[in-house]
Amino acid sequence: HFMPWSKGGHTRLQDCCPLCTTHHVMVQAGYLKLVKIKKLPYVILPKHLDPDQRPQRNTYFARSG
């Protein structure tokens, strides 16, 4: 959930983002931050990995060419 269910977040498809267990724990612990931009999920990495705190998308499966 972009806003945790325990803090009033909704359990709707548009309010969720699929994560593996490890990354879910990292978001819940505050190590990673999830944000939604134009209805798409982005992650903000910790300052020691990205001092500019730029929202990023996973491009691993992006089309090449």
Order of alpha helices (4+ residues) and beta strands (2+ residues): alpha-beta-beta
